Amino acid sequence: DLLEAVGTGYFHEDSIVWHPSDSGVFYYDTDLEYPHKPYSYLVKGIATLDPALNFRSVQEVKGDQMITVSFSWEGKQYSLTAPNRDGVFSTDVLRQLNTIIKEQSSVKQLYYAFDYDGGILLFYRDTQWAERFQHKTGMVLYD
């Protein structure tokens, strides 16, 4: 619950723009119907974990069968895909994004854990940190 509290962003009431937390953890609520484009919010939230994750031009296109999220990073264009299953979140997008991150970073990568409230806690850290985190908290981290 503490990690969820510090990792949750907020919507600015006047501009209706979402602002992520800057706490080093990003909490993504898979049960929440994010306005407009949920996978775009996911990618933008992950980008707040570290200045090195400066994803740009994040776009989401929803087709009948697939959802595609495209973005640029380090001068290259990337795409992530997920099945369009009426609001059911696909963790495959996290695996695809982590593959891209691992190609660019020799030290850090994306780790995530599931909480009991239908959310995902996301971190951008090195392997030693992830091992210590799992040992101290008992939580399982995926990459």
CORURRA-V698759 format. One record per residue. N is the residue number from 1. RES is the residue in one letter. SS is DSSP state (h for helix, s for strand, l for the rest). PHI is phi in whole degrees, -180 to 180 (* if undefined). Layout:
N_RES_SS_PHI ; N_RES_SS_PHI
//
This chain:
1_D_l_* ; 2_L_h_-65 ; 3_L_h_-64 ; 4_E_h_-63 ; 5_A_h_-63 ; 6_V_h_-83 ; 7_G_h_-97 ; 8_T_l_-84 ; 9_G_l_-82 ; 10_Y_s_-149 ; 11_F_s_-97 ; 12_H_s_-72 ; 13_E_l_-62 ; 14_D_l_-75 ; 15_S_l_-93 ; 16_I_l_53 ; 17_V_s_-111 ; 18_W_s_-81 ; 19_H_s_-123 ; 20_P_l_-77 ; 21_S_l_-73 ; 22_D_l_-116 ; 23_S_l_-91 ; 24_G_l_93 ; 25_V_l_-132 ; 26_F_s_-118 ; 27_Y_s_-103 ; 28_Y_s_-116 ; 29_D_s_-87 ; 30_T_l_-73 ; 31_D_l_-87 ; 32_L_l_-81 ; 33_E_l_-83 ; 34_Y_l_-65 ; 35_P_l_-61 ; 36_H_l_74 ; 37_K_l_-134 ; 38_P_h_-64 ; 39_Y_h_-74 ; 40_S_h_-64 ; 41_Y_h_-62 ; 42_L_h_-61 ; 43_V_h_-63 ; 44_K_h_-65 ; 45_G_h_-66 ; 46_I_h_-62 ; 47_A_h_-62 ; 48_T_l_-78 ; 49_L_l_-70 ; 50_D_l_-163 ; 51_P_l_-59 ; 52_A_l_-67 ; 53_L_l_-92 ; 54_N_l_-86 ; 55_F_l_-66 ; 56_R_s_-125 ; 57_S_s_49 ; 58_V_s_-74 ; 59_Q_s_-130 ; 60_E_s_-127 ; 61_V_s_-125 ; 62_K_s_-102 ; 63_G_l_-100 ; 64_D_l_-64 ; 65_Q_l_-110 ; 66_M_s_-131 ; 67_I_s_-112 ; 68_T_s_-119 ; 69_V_s_-115 ; 70_S_s_-117 ; 71_F_s_-162 ; 72_S_s_-113 ; 73_W_s_-157 ; 74_E_l_54 ; 75_G_l_80 ; 76_K_s_-120 ; 77_Q_s_-97 ; 78_Y_s_-133 ; 79_S_s_-137 ; 80_L_s_-120 ; 81_T_s_-129 ; 82_A_s_-144 ; 83_P_s_-66 ; 84_N_l_-88 ; 85_R_l_-120 ; 86_D_l_47 ; 87_G_l_85 ; 88_V_l_-82 ; 89_F_l_-74 ; 90_S_l_-110 ; 91_T_l_-71 ; 92_D_h_-60 ; 93_V_h_-61 ; 94_L_h_-65 ; 95_R_h_-64 ; 96_Q_h_-62 ; 97_L_h_-65 ; 98_N_h_-66 ; 99_T_h_-61 ; 100_I_h_-64 ; 101_I_h_-62 ; 102_K_h_-62 ; 103_E_h_-67 ; 104_Q_h_-95 ; 105_S_l_-124 ; 106_S_l_-91 ; 107_V_l_-111 ; 108_K_s_-105 ; 109_Q_s_-152 ; 110_L_s_-86 ; 111_Y_s_-122 ; 112_Y_s_-146 ; 113_A_s_-136 ; 114_F_s_-97 ; 115_D_l_-102 ; 116_Y_l_-88 ; 117_D_l_-107 ; 118_G_l_85 ; 119_G_s_-121 ; 120_I_s_-127 ; 121_L_s_-96 ; 122_L_s_-120 ; 123_F_s_-136 ; 124_Y_s_-119 ; 125_R_s_-145 ; 126_D_s_-90 ; 127_T_h_-62 ; 128_Q_h_-62 ; 129_W_h_-61 ; 130_A_h_-61 ; 131_E_h_-64 ; 132_R_h_-64 ; 133_F_h_-58 ; 134_Q_h_-63 ; 135_H_h_-65 ; 136_K_h_-74 ; 137_T_h_-100 ; 138_G_l_79 ; 139_M_l_-82 ; 140_V_l_-90 ; 141_L_l_-103 ; 142_Y_s_-112 ; 143_D_l_-136
//
